[in-house]
Amino acid sequence: MKRSIAMAIALVAGAAMMSACRSTQEWKAEPNANFFPLKTNMVWTYRVNSKSQRQNYAVTDRVIGTQYVPALKLTGLVVEEFYNLDRAGLRPIVYLDQDGFLTRLSGLDYVQNQIQAPVWGRSEEANFLPEHLTPDREWKNVLFPYGKLPGSFDVTQSHKSYMEPADVTVPAGHFRDCIRIETRAHYEGGAYAQEKQNLNLTYEDWYAPNVGLVRTVAYQGGPDGPEMERVELTRFEAVSVPAAPALPAAAPRTTQPQTNS
């Protein structure tokens, strides 16, 4: 009997090892692929279907580059985000590299072309995303949407990344070898504590190699709950680098420089 049990355990362990090997082999993304590229002049446009706000709108993100921000007294990578909504307009986001993770600073504004933080502070999300994103990673963080002012609420989040075996299809195209991140978010403190209410959301984000975020779906409660928001990539513009001018031929002629689109 003991030998049979030992054999059964060995078979289960062997099956698990084979499954792990197959999972590793199926992961075909380039080892150095960047799932959140932030190169200067990259542009992403997203279509947002918000059932909670009962409206649809578009969001465009453009990477400006690394800048020193005097109002924040720090140097970070600046991304401009434009909402085609009334009284929304253009807002800056600043990303920082900290301990292997990206920290995301938002809730900022432009005042005379200079980045400024509102009087209540800034939205700060440490450990927003690992700098090198791979499947089977787990991490936690806390988001402060309105800074750390007394009486403001925060969002406790737990994340786990998975390999996405299927292609992800959005208006911008078909993307393979994506990573899916499942986030469980718990809203607490501030008004939620005063009203003794709990708000739990689940987010699923899909990131494509060397493109970035291509889809986000938010659910009320768990992943089986009703869909609240859907964000899908409609257009992506990578950095274009002009090609070198063609060398002159033996016979005199004029050659126009070419640009890769």
VMD Tcl script that draws the C-alpha trace (Angstrom):
set ca {
  {0.00 0.00 0.00}
  {2.76 2.45 0.92}
  {4.54 1.64 -2.33}
  {1.34 2.33 -4.31}
  {0.89 5.67 -2.57}
  {4.51 6.58 -3.20}
  {4.12 5.63 -6.87}
  {0.98 7.75 -7.17}
  {2.75 10.75 -5.62}
  {5.67 10.28 -7.99}
  {3.32 10.16 -11.01}
  {1.55 13.36 -9.90}
  {4.87 15.12 -9.34}
  {6.12 13.93 -12.71}
  {2.95 15.18 -14.42}
  {3.35 18.56 -12.72}
  {6.95 18.80 -13.90}
  {5.95 17.90 -17.46}
  {3.18 20.49 -17.33}
  {5.65 23.13 -16.12}
  {8.03 22.20 -18.93}
  {5.25 22.51 -21.53}
  {4.21 25.86 -20.05}
  {7.78 27.14 -20.34}
  {8.09 25.90 -23.91}
  {4.83 27.53 -24.91}
  {6.09 30.94 -23.77}
  {7.45 32.25 -27.08}
  {7.93 35.93 -26.33}
  {11.41 37.33 -26.82}
  {13.44 37.17 -23.58}
  {14.19 40.89 -23.83}
  {10.67 41.92 -24.87}
  {9.41 45.07 -23.16}
  {5.75 44.87 -22.16}
  {5.55 48.51 -21.09}
  {7.81 50.42 -23.50}
  {8.14 54.13 -22.86}
  {10.25 55.42 -25.73}
  {10.04 59.08 -26.68}
  {7.28 59.84 -29.25}
  {5.47 56.51 -28.84}
  {1.70 57.06 -29.06}
  {-1.23 54.86 -27.96}
  {-4.92 55.64 -28.54}
  {-7.59 53.75 -26.61}
  {-11.35 53.43 -26.87}
  {-13.05 53.46 -23.47}
  {-16.50 51.96 -22.94}
  {-17.52 53.03 -19.45}
  {-20.75 51.52 -18.17}
  {-20.23 53.10 -14.74}
  {-20.03 56.59 -16.31}
  {-22.50 55.69 -19.08}
  {-20.36 57.12 -21.85}
  {-17.72 56.27 -24.42}
  {-14.61 58.32 -25.05}
  {-11.03 58.13 -26.32}
  {-7.72 58.46 -24.49}
  {-4.38 59.18 -26.21}
  {-1.00 58.72 -24.47}
  {2.22 60.18 -25.87}
  {5.69 59.70 -24.38}
  {7.44 63.06 -23.99}
  {10.68 61.81 -22.45}
  {12.74 62.14 -19.28}
  {12.44 65.52 -17.57}
  {13.25 67.20 -14.30}
  {9.99 68.38 -12.71}
  {10.73 71.33 -10.38}
  {7.30 71.24 -8.68}
  {7.92 67.61 -7.66}
  {11.68 68.00 -7.16}
  {12.41 64.83 -9.10}
  {13.39 63.52 -12.52}
  {11.01 61.12 -14.21}
  {9.70 59.95 -17.55}
  {6.78 62.14 -18.64}
  {3.77 60.86 -20.57}
  {1.00 63.20 -21.74}
  {-2.52 61.80 -21.57}
  {-5.37 63.44 -23.49}
  {-9.07 62.74 -22.85}
  {-11.60 63.89 -25.45}
  {-14.06 64.81 -22.72}
  {-15.39 68.18 -21.62}
  {-13.12 69.80 -19.02}
  {-10.66 66.90 -19.20}
  {-8.02 67.92 -21.72}
  {-4.31 67.18 -21.42}
  {-2.77 65.77 -18.24}
  {0.82 64.72 -17.48}
  {1.84 61.43 -15.88}
  {5.30 60.83 -14.43}
  {6.93 57.39 -14.12}
  {9.85 56.63 -11.81}
  {12.14 53.58 -11.62}
  {12.26 52.36 -8.03}
  {13.60 49.02 -6.79}
  {12.74 47.07 -9.94}
  {9.24 48.56 -10.24}
  {7.66 51.56 -11.91}
  {6.02 54.17 -9.67}
  {3.20 56.11 -11.33}
  {2.46 59.73 -10.37}
  {-0.79 61.15 -11.74}
  {-3.44 63.69 -10.78}
  {-1.06 66.34 -12.12}
  {-1.77 69.33 -14.34}
  {-0.09 71.90 -16.58}
  {0.19 75.53 -15.43}
  {1.85 77.76 -18.03}
  {3.40 74.67 -19.66}
  {4.90 73.54 -16.35}
  {3.86 70.38 -14.51}
  {2.22 71.20 -11.20}
  {0.61 69.10 -8.44}
  {-2.80 70.14 -7.09}
  {-3.04 71.58 -3.60}
  {-4.37 68.28 -2.22}
  {-1.26 66.44 -3.38}
  {-0.81 63.89 -6.11}
  {-1.99 60.41 -6.95}
  {0.89 58.05 -6.18}
  {1.05 54.36 -7.05}
  {4.28 52.65 -6.05}
  {4.94 49.20 -7.54}
  {2.62 50.01 -10.41}
  {4.31 47.46 -12.68}
  {7.54 45.43 -12.64}
  {10.19 46.92 -14.91}
  {10.73 43.44 -16.41}
  {7.29 41.87 -16.69}
  {7.07 38.07 -16.99}
  {4.35 35.50 -16.30}
  {3.87 33.98 -12.83}
  {4.75 37.09 -10.86}
  {2.84 38.26 -7.80}
  {3.07 41.61 -6.03}
  {0.99 44.00 -3.96}
  {0.72 47.76 -3.67}
  {-1.45 50.58 -2.38}
  {-2.82 53.36 -4.58}
  {-3.58 56.79 -3.11}
  {-5.89 58.41 -5.72}
  {-6.03 61.74 -3.88}
  {-2.71 61.73 -2.10}
  {-2.27 60.94 1.57}
  {-4.47 63.69 2.96}
  {-6.44 62.90 6.14}
  {-9.85 61.48 5.30}
  {-8.94 60.34 1.79}
  {-9.46 56.75 0.68}
  {-6.90 54.32 -0.69}
  {-6.97 51.20 -2.86}
  {-5.19 48.03 -1.74}
  {-4.27 45.91 -4.75}
  {-2.89 42.42 -5.31}
  {-1.58 41.45 -8.74}
  {-0.65 38.23 -10.50}
  {0.65 37.82 -14.05}
  {-0.19 34.97 -16.41}
  {0.88 33.81 -19.84}
  {-1.94 34.43 -22.33}
  {-2.04 31.43 -24.71}
  {-4.58 32.96 -27.12}
  {-4.12 35.91 -29.44}
  {-5.64 39.17 -28.18}
  {-7.77 40.93 -30.78}
  {-8.58 44.63 -30.42}
  {-9.33 47.37 -33.00}
  {-5.58 48.02 -33.39}
  {-4.96 44.43 -34.52}
  {-4.05 40.95 -33.34}
  {-1.37 40.49 -30.67}
  {0.25 37.24 -29.57}
  {2.50 36.17 -26.69}
  {0.74 38.62 -24.37}
  {0.86 38.73 -20.58}
  {-2.39 39.03 -18.65}
  {-2.40 40.64 -15.21}
  {-5.27 40.02 -12.83}
  {-5.66 42.67 -10.13}
  {-7.94 42.47 -7.11}
  {-8.63 45.98 -5.80}
  {-10.20 46.83 -2.43}
  {-11.32 50.42 -1.81}
  {-11.15 51.45 1.84}
  {-10.91 54.44 4.17}
  {-12.34 57.90 3.68}
  {-15.93 57.94 2.44}
  {-16.01 54.13 2.24}
  {-15.22 53.85 5.94}
  {-17.73 56.56 6.87}
  {-20.53 54.88 4.96}
  {-19.39 51.41 6.07}
  {-19.29 50.20 2.49}
  {-16.88 47.88 0.75}
  {-16.00 48.26 -2.91}
  {-14.12 45.44 -4.62}
  {-13.15 45.44 -8.27}
  {-11.21 43.02 -10.44}
  {-9.11 44.25 -13.34}
  {-7.72 42.19 -16.19}
  {-4.99 43.84 -18.25}
  {-3.36 42.42 -21.38}
  {0.13 43.62 -22.36}
  {1.68 42.84 -25.76}
  {5.46 42.55 -26.23}
  {7.09 45.81 -27.35}
  {3.66 47.47 -27.59}
  {2.31 47.73 -24.06}
  {-1.26 47.74 -22.82}
  {-3.75 46.55 -25.44}
  {-6.85 45.79 -23.34}
  {-8.28 46.36 -19.85}
  {-11.57 45.00 -18.51}
  {-12.86 45.96 -15.05}
  {-15.45 43.86 -13.21}
  {-17.49 44.61 -10.14}
  {-16.47 42.16 -7.44}
  {-14.66 39.13 -8.88}
  {-13.89 38.23 -12.50}
  {-17.36 36.69 -12.82}
  {-19.04 39.95 -11.83}
  {-20.68 42.45 -14.20}
  {-18.38 44.35 -16.54}
  {-17.89 47.99 -15.54}
  {-15.23 49.30 -17.93}
  {-13.55 48.14 -21.13}
  {-10.47 49.81 -22.63}
  {-9.11 48.67 -26.01}
  {-6.20 49.86 -28.13}
  {-7.32 51.41 -31.42}
  {-4.00 52.79 -32.66}
  {-0.32 52.41 -31.84}
  {2.54 54.48 -33.24}
  {6.03 53.20 -32.57}
  {9.06 55.44 -32.77}
  {10.03 56.02 -36.41}
  {13.70 56.54 -37.22}
  {14.64 58.23 -40.53}
  {16.82 56.06 -42.75}
  {20.24 57.27 -43.84}
  {20.33 59.08 -47.21}
  {21.15 56.78 -50.13}
  {24.74 56.89 -51.37}
  {25.23 58.63 -54.75}
  {25.48 56.31 -57.77}
  {28.31 56.40 -60.30}
  {26.30 58.52 -62.67}
  {25.29 61.96 -61.34}
  {21.70 61.95 -60.14}
  {19.58 63.25 -57.28}
  {18.49 60.76 -54.59}
  {15.85 61.70 -52.04}
  {16.28 60.57 -48.42}
  {13.72 57.99 -47.38}
  {11.88 57.76 -44.09}
  {10.51 54.61 -42.55}
  {6.86 55.07 -41.61}
}
mol new
graphics top color blue
foreach p $ca { graphics top sphere $p radius 0.5 }
foreach p [lrange $ca 0 end-1] q [lrange $ca 1 end] { graphics top cylinder $p $q radius 0.2 }
display resetview
